[in-house]
Amino acid sequence: MDFRNVYAQGFARVAACTLPVALADPAENARRVIEQVRACHDDGVAVALFPELSLSGYAIDDLLLQDVLLDAVDAAVVAVAEATAGLTPLVVVGAPLRHGNRLYNCAVAIQRGEVLGVAPKAYLPNYREFYEKRWFASGAGQQGQFLVRPHWPGADADGEIGFGPDLLLAADDVPGLVVHMEVCEDVWVPVPPSHEAALAGATVLLNLSASPITVGRADDRHLLARSASARCDAAYLYAAASQGESSTDLSWDGMTMAYEMGELLGESDRFPDGPRRTVVDVDLDRLRQERMRQGSFGDNAEAYSADDAGFRIVPFRVKPPTGDLGLRRPLDRFPFVPDDEARLAQDCYEAYNIQVSGLEQRMRAIGGGVPDRMPRIVIGVSGGLDSTHALLVAVKACDRLGLPRTHVLGITMPGFATSDGTKSNAIHLMESLGIEWEEVDIRPLATQMLEDLGHPAGSGEEVYDVTFENVQAGLRTDLLFRAANQRGGIVLGTGDLSELALGWCTYGVGDQMSHYGVNTGVPKTLIQHLIRWVVAAGELGDAEADRTLLGILDTEISPELVPVKEGEKLQSTQDTIGPYALHDFTLFHVLRRGYRPSKIAFLAEHAWSDAAAGAWPPGYPEADHVAYDLPTIRAWMVVFLRRFFQNQFKRSAIPNGPKVVAGGSLSPRGDWRMPSDAAATAWLAELEENVPEG
């Protein structure tokens, strides 16, 4: 595998271009288009989109019907085709073209010296400032037609080139790259041609637009392009006319943008001085995976095909460049955590309330809707991130249900390695929240159990193995369940999504089990932001509690099960199983995207190789701005894959808990189902074969 090549990793580089137009001067416009196509070629672009009527200019009114202009446009098409003979991009330009007795507003597809096909505009605006029906005929009924141009390179033996809105341009050497062309107004109608094309297999939808600018229209364009890409599980590229168009009655902003499944990949500045290109890498693997997962997409395609005349496939070869071309698309280090401050706040608000409302409903259901019959919430509070957040959810649920906070029973259970800091944080938090709390020292019970088992630690030897650790974890859970029996309560689980993925929990009588798990849908990398949001949003209304929460945020992630001597480093979860930042990155792309390990490693290297590049989530500690090289990424991915497969049996038996993030959950009743005896062999082999060690 050409590991660092975007095309080898399932991407296609595309460009939405705009440029100054020379009104009614097709030869000059062809020259300018060719100049931009060469720049796109140098950028490794596979598809280059230009605006509507870019070879003639849009705002030329009745000049569109002049033979001089139309002859010059014809020659310009040939000029562009001949100039692209040695260039990579599939070029799509706008041109007024004669066909039969009518004139059509067309998108012309050109690649490697040949005209591949022509798509006429299906829906012509004839309202307000638009008068297109004065000049053009609708292309809506032109399926299966051919344009007769024997002098155009690419014409067949009969001098014909495919003509109609039913053309799909399919690359036979870039899997999944299938292009459809529509023109401006086509996307403003209730059933755009591009949507029909997407159902027929198109993945990259192009819109050649002129679109004079008025106040608010840019937002409308974004809305249409975003929704089209989201509804069609596709990429949607848009290019509008720019400088040079007539200012007699209108103005033009040269807007270009690219969306993928509702996400903005890139856009250029508006009202530019000179040409602009939005160059992005479209993830064809993502589009294919999403359509495969979303069965309703296929169902819709099958239902629609009964009334569909069919699409014609026009093959072409990209011959994509090899080697490292970089990656041109937004890429989050933390796919579960937005970089944008407003979006992060919104996500935290929703995540927190999803958890709270889920717990409220469970308590109502158990209590039959009667507050006095609702169970108490019993929770182990360690002073770590997960139990802290679960406690916040429990307190908020009681507040909303009109129950006193003393309805929550927090139990802190110090063991052999509990630090003074976490214990102090746990107690301060419980006191400041006003819940009922107790302390149960589990060391005597643990020592007795270890002694009964004949374990060396039972007689004081420093043997700190998995049995030593799980005796403590199991006793804590056992105590919580027995306390819940005694007090008429339910045990609230604190374990998170990342721990479930890695199997970092003690099965059965351990932290894997509870009556309800509010954190099972929340990845570790999101937990700290949720706690920070609770403080910032004033959810608790208590300054002392907020100060304690901020202190807990600085706590090392540790199970605190193995004692350390003075001067030794505290037991660290991430030292043992790896950085949660990398594991959550892998988890998202396995769970939500179904990617191969090699592609995940490719993305992780781009996201994590340079700490100074890209954005970090708001509030993320500066000291934690770290970088990971490819060998490190590769090594921890091996750990993830092994643990993910080995620990499915734990996930198959998890308690109820709400799905929180769009990235997915691991509930066997919801997002994730797999056999507990499956092996990671094929995934590890793919990683070994395709990801270099250095």
N, C-alpha and C positions, 0 to 999 in steps of 0.2 A: 504493500500500500504506500502511496505517496502521502504519508501521514499528515503533513502540514498543508496540503493542498485542499482548498475549499470544495472544489468539484469532486475530489475523491471522497470527501466527507459528506456528500449529499446536498451541497449547496449549489446554487446557480447565481452568478453575479449579473445583476440587471441595472439598467440606468434609465431614469426619466429625465429627458433633456429639454431645455428651452433655449431659444437664441433669438437675437434681433432678426426681424424679417425685413426683406427688401420688397416692398409692395409691388406686386405685378411684375416681378423680375425673377422668374424661375431659375435662370442660369446662376444668378448670384446666390439665391437661396440654396441651390444644390451645392455650390461651393462651400457655403457655411455649414451645411449639414455634413458634408464629407469631412470637413475639418474636425467636427465634434465626434464623428464616428471613429476617426483615427485616434482621437484621445481616449475614447471608450475602449478601443482595441488595446491600447497601451495599458489600460487599467484591467484587462482581463475580462471585459464585459461580454456576456453571451447574448443579451437582448438590450437593444437601445431604442427607446420610444421618443418620438418627436411630436410636436403639437399638430392640431387639426389644420389642414390646408397649409402646412408648413412650406410647401414648394411654391405656393402662389401668394400667400397671405390670405387671411380670412376676410378682412373688412375692405374688399375691393368691389363689392356690389355688382353692377351690371358688366363690369370688365370680365367677370367670370364666364360670360357667354361669348366673348370675343375669340375668334379662331386664332388670332396671333398669340394670345395668352395660352390657350389650350395646346397649341402646337409646341410652345416653349415648355409647358409642363411635361408633355410627352418626352421631349428631348431631355429634360432634367431627370426624369425617372431613369432613362438609359444611362445618363452620366453618373448618377449615384450608384446604379448597379455595377457599371464598369469599374468605378473607383473602389468598390468593396471586394473585388476579386480576391485579394490576398488578406482580407481582414476577418476577424472572428465574429463580430456581432451580427445577430439578426436585427436588421434595421427596419423600423416601422415609421413611415413618413406619411404626411397628409397631402392629398392632391385632388383637384377636381378632374374627373375623367369622363370621357364620353363612352357610352355603351348603348348600342341601338340608336334610338331617336332621342335619348335623354342624357342629362348630365347628372353625375353622382358625386357626392362628397365622400371621398374614399380614404381608407387606410391601405397603404401599399407595403407589403412585406418583401424585403430584399435581403439576400444573404449570399456572400461569397460569389458575387458577380452575376447573380440571377434574381429575377423577380419570381417569388414563390407563390404569391397570391394577392388578391385584392378584396377587401371587405368594404362594401358601401354602408354608409350611415343609414340605419334603419328608421330612426324617428327624427323628423325634421321640425325644429321649433319654428312656429309662425305666430308668435305673440310678443307683446311689448316691443323690445328693440330688435327682435329677430324676424327675418323675412325669408327664410331659406327656401320655402316652397316656390318662391319667385324664380329660383334658379335650378334647384335640384329636385330629383325624383327620389322617392323613398326606396331604400334597398331592402325593406322588410320582406318582400316577396321574391327575392332574387336567389333563393337557395338553388344549388345545383347548376348555376349558370357559369359561363366562361366568357372571358374578355378576349377579343381577337386582337392580338398585337404580335404579328409574326416577326417584327423587327426588335422586339424586346428580348434581351437575353433571359433564358429560362422558359420561353414559350415552347410548347410541344411541337410535334411534327405537323400538326394542323394549325400552328400559330396561335394556340389558345393558352390562356392562363386562368386558373380557377378564380371565379368571381362570385361573391355572395357572403352573407353574414354567417355561413355555416362552415367556415374553414377553421380547422385546428392545426396549428403548426407544431409538430411533434419532433423533438430532438431524439435521434436514435442512439446517440452516444452520451447523453446526460439523462439518466433514468428519472422520469417524473416531470421533465420539463415539457409542458404542453401549453402553447400560447394561443390566446384568443384576442381578437382586436374588435373594439367597438369605438364609436365616435361620439364624444361629448354628450348630447341629449339622450343618447341610448341608455345611460345609467340613471337618468332622472325619471324614467317611466316605471310603472309598477312592476313589470316583468322585463328586466333588461336582458338583451341578448347574451351578455356575459354570464348570467345566472343559468341560462339554458346550456351554455357552453361548459360551465363548471360541472353540471350534472352529466355531461357527455365526456368529461375527463380533463378539461382545461384546468391547469393549476396556476398559471400566470396570466392575469387578465389585464389588458392594456386599454387605456382610454386616452385617445388623442382629442384634445380639447382646445377650443379657442377661448371661450368663456370670458367675455368682458367683465371687469370687476366692478362691483357695487358694494356698498357697506353691508357687511354680514355674509356676503356670498362665500368667502373663504371658509367660514365655519360650516356652511352648508356642504361644500365640497368635501371637507374632512368627514362630515357625518356620512355622506354617501359612500365615500371610498372605504371608510372604516367598516360600515355595516355590510357593504358588498363583500369585503374580504372575510368578515366574520361569518356571514350567512353561507358563503360559498366554500368555506375552508380553503381559501386560496390567497395568493398574493394579488394585490391590485395596485397598478401603477397609473399615475395621472400626470399629464404634462399640458400646461396651458400656454397660450400665446403671450408674447412678451413685447419688448420694444419694437417699434417700427410699424405696428398695426395702426390704422387710421384713428386719429383723435377727433374726427368730425363730430361725433356724438358720444364716444365711449372712451374708456381707458382700460389698460391691460396690465396684469401684475406678474405674469410669467411664473405662476406657481407650479412647482413640481413636488411630488410626494410618492411614497411607497408604503403600503400597509401589508401586513401579513396576519391573517386570522384576527383582525381587530386591533393589532398592535402596530403603532407607527414605527417603521424602520428608519425613515429619514425624510427630510424635506429641505428644499432650498430656500434662500431668502427671497422675499417677494419684491417686486418693482426693481429688479436688478439692472445694473449697467453692464451689459454684455451677456454672454452665454452662461448658463448654469446647468449643472448635472447633479442629480441625486443618485448616487451609486451605492447599492446595497446588495447584500447576499441573502437570497431567499432560501429558506430551509425546506427543500423539497421532501426530505424525509419526514419532517413534521407534518406537512400537508397530507402525505400519503398515510401516515400513521393515524392522523385524526379522522380522515375519511373512513379508514378501516375500522376504527373503534366506534365511530358514530354511525350505527346501523341505520338510523333514520335518514342519513344522507343518501345511502344506497337505495333505501326504500323509495325516497322521493324521486331519485333518478329512474327507477323502474316504473313508478306510477306515471311519470311525465313522458316516458318514451312511447307510450301508446298514442300520443298525439304529436309525436316528434318526427319530423321528416328525416332526421339523422344528420350527422355532421361528416364532412369530408376531412380525412387526415392527409396533411401535406408533410412528408418527412423532410428533415434537414439534418446536417451534421455540424455540430459546434466546433469540434476539434479543440476542446478547451486547453488553455495553457497549463503546464505542469509547474511543480515547485510551490514554494511558499508565497502566496499572494496576500497574506494577511487575512483579516476577517472584518467585513464591512457591515456590521449590524450591532445594535445595542445588545449587551450581554451582562447580565447581573451576576456578581459574585455570589449573591444570596438570592436564589430564585424564589424563595419563600418570603423574602423581605424586600419591599420596594425601596429604591434609592430616593425617590421623590418624597419630600417631607409631608405634603398634604395627602398623598396616596398612602403613605405609611400610617398616618394618623387614622385615615378612613379604614384601612385594613385592620388596625388594632381595635378600633371601635367595634367593627363587625365581628372579629374573632372573639373578643371578650364577651360580647352580648350573645353570640351563638352558644358559647359555653354556659353562660349564666342561664339563658332561657332553656337550654337542654336540661340542666340540673333542676330548675324550677318545675318543669313538666314531669320529671321523674318523681319528684317529691309529691306533687299533686296526685299523680297516679297511685302512688303507694298509699297516700292518705285519703284517697277517695275525694279529694278536693276540700277536705275539712282541715283547717290549719292545726287543730289540736291533735289530729291523727298523723300529721306528717312526721316522718322519721327524723331523728336527730342526725346530724352529719358528723361522723367521726373521722378524723384525719390525722395522719402522722405528720408532724411539722419538724423538719430537720434544720431549717435555716438556709436551705439551698433554694435554687431558682424554682424548680418544679413544684415543690410542696408549698412554697410561698405563693406562687400564682394560683394553684388550686385552692388555697385558703382564701385568697381574694375573691375568687369566683363563688365560693361557698358563702362568704359573708354577704356578698352582693345579692345572691339568691335569697337569703333570709330577709334582707332589707326589703326586697321587692314583694316577698310573700307576706310581709307584715309580721314576721317572726322575730323575736329578740335575737341578738347576736350570740347570746348564751346558748342558743339552740345548736351552735357548733361546738363540738368538743375536740379541742386540739390536744394531742398527746406528743410530747417530745420524749424520745427514748434513747438517751446517750448510751453508747457502746464503748468498746475498747479503744476506738480511735477518734471519738467525737472531740472536736476542738472547742476551746472556750469561746471562740468567736462565733461559730455557727450556733452553738447552744444559746449564747447570749442573744444573738439575733432572733432566734426562734422565740425565746421568751418575751423579748421586747415587742416583737410583732404581735404575738397573741394578746399580750396585755394592752397594747395600744389599740387593737381592734375590738377589745371588749368581749372576747369570746370566753367560754369556760375552758380552762386548760389544766393539764396535769403532767407531771414528770414521772416516768417509770424507768429506772435504771435497769437495763437488760443484762448487765454484766454477771450478776449472780446466776440468773437463769441460763445464760449462755455457757458459763463455766460449768454448771451442773450437767448440761446437755453434752458438752464436749468431753467431760469426765466419764459420763455414762457411755459415750461412744468409744471410749478408749483412745480419744484423740490426744496427742502430746500436749496441745495447748491447754487441755483440761488440768494438767498438772504443772502448768506454768512455763512450758517450753515455748520458744519463739518459733512456732511452726504456723505460718499464716497462709494456708492454702485455701482452695475454693470452699472446702467444708467449713473452715473457720469463718469465712466471710458469709456463707449462706446460712449458717446457724444464726447469725445475728439478723440477717435480712428476714429469715423465716419467723424468728421469734417476734420481730416487730409487727409483721403482718398478722400473726396469730393473736397477739395482744389486741390489735385493732379490731379484729373480728369478734373476739370474746367481749371486748368493751362495747361493741355495737350490739351484741346479744343482750348484754346486761342493761344497756341504757336505752334500748328501743331505737336503735339507729342503723344507718348504713355506712359502710366504709367507702370513703371517697378516694379513688385512685389518683395518684399524682404523676405516674410515668408518662412520658411524652412519645410522640411519633418517631423521633429519631432513635430512641432507646428500643422501641419495638422493632424497627428495621434492623438494628444490630443485634437484637436479642440480649441487650444489656439490662437484664432484669432476671430476678430469681423466680423460676416457674412454680406454679401451684401455690403452696403456702409461702409466698414471697411477694415482692412488689409488682409482679405480673398480674396479681389478682386483686379484685375489689368488687364492690357492688355496682359501682358506676365510675367510669374513668373520664373525667372532664378534659384531661390533657392528651388523650390518645390521638387526637387529630391535629395536634400542634407540634411543629418541628422545634427542635432545641434552639435553632438560631432565631426563632421568632419570640421565644419566651421572654428574653430580656427586654425586648422592645414593648411587649405587652405590659410588663411591670412598669417600665418607664412611662408608658402612656397612662396607666392608672394614676401615677403621680401627677403627670402634667395636666390631665383632665380633671383633677380634683375629685376623683370618684369616691375617695374615702372621707374627704372633708376633715382630715386629721393630720396636722403638721408633724406630730411625733411619729405616726405610722409612716408617713412619707419619708422621713429621715431614715427610719429603719430600712425601708425598701431600697433606698439609694445605697445604703451600706451593703445590703445583700447582693446588689448587682455587681459588686467588686469581689465577690467570693469565688474562689477557685472551684470548678466543677469536680466534685470528689464524692465517692460513696462513703468515705470515712469509715472503712471497715478494718484497715490494717494499721496498727500502731506504728508511729515513727518516733525515733529518739530525737532528743534536742539537737537542733542543727540540721536534721535531715529534711528532705523535701516531702511535703504532704502527699499522700496517695492521690494521683491525678488520673481521672478517667481518660482524658485525651492523650496522656502519655501511653496509656495501655491500649486503647482501641483506635486512636487517631483523632485528628481535628474534626469536630462536629461541622465546621464550615465546609470541609471537603466532603464529608459523608452526606450532608444535606444536599450538596450540589449533585452528587451522584444519585441520591435517593429521588430527587425531583425528576431527573432525566430518565431514570429507570421506570419510575411509577407513572409519571404523567406522559412521557414521550416514547417509552419503549426503545430507546436508543441502544446501539451497540456500545460496549465498553470503550472501543477505540474512539468513537465519536465523542463520548462523554469526556474522555481524556483530552482530546483535541480542544473541546470547549473549555475545560477546566484550565488548561495551560493558558489560553487567551484571557480567561477571567482572573487568574491568580498569579501569573508569572511576574507581574510588576505591581508592587503595592502603591506606587505613585500614579498609576494609570487608572482612569475610570473613576466612578463615583462610589462612595461608601454610604451605607444607610445613615441617616441623621442620628446623632447621639452615640454612634458606635465608637468605643474608646480608641483614642489615637494609638495607645500602646499595643492594641490588637490589630493594627494595620500591618499585616504580614504578607509575605509572598511565599508561594510554593512552586518549585521547579517540577519538570515533568517526571523525573525519577521518584520524587516524593509523592506526586499525584498517583503515579502508577502503583507504587508500593501500597498506599492506603486503599486504593481501589481493589486490590487483591483481598485485603482484609475485609472490606465491605462486602464483596461478592460472596466470600466464604461464609461470613457470619449471616448474611441475608438469607442464603439458602439453608444453612444449618439450623436456623432458628424459626422457621416457619411454624413449627409445632406450637411455639409459644403464641404466635399471632392467631393461630386457628382456634385458640381457646380464650381470647381476650374478652373482658366484660364489655357491656354496652358503653358507648360514648359517642359524642357528635362528631361528624365530619366538619372540619373547620376551614381548611384551605383548598383552593381549586386544584392545587398540585396533587391532591388525593389523600386517601386514608388507607390504612392497612387492615381494616375490618374484613373478616372473611364473609360477612353478611353484606358488604358494600363494595368498595372499590377494588379490593385485591383478593383473589382466590388462587391458590396454588397448592399442590400436594406437599405434605410435610416431608416426603421422602425424595423430592426432586434434588438433583445435584447441580452444582455450579460449573461442571466440567466444560460445557460448550462455551460459556461466557468467559471463563478463565483462559481457554484456548484462544478465543478471539482476541483477548487482551494481549496474550503472550505473542501471538503472531503479528499483530498490527500496530502495537504501540512500542516504539523504541525505548530501550532502557535508559538512554542518555540523550 
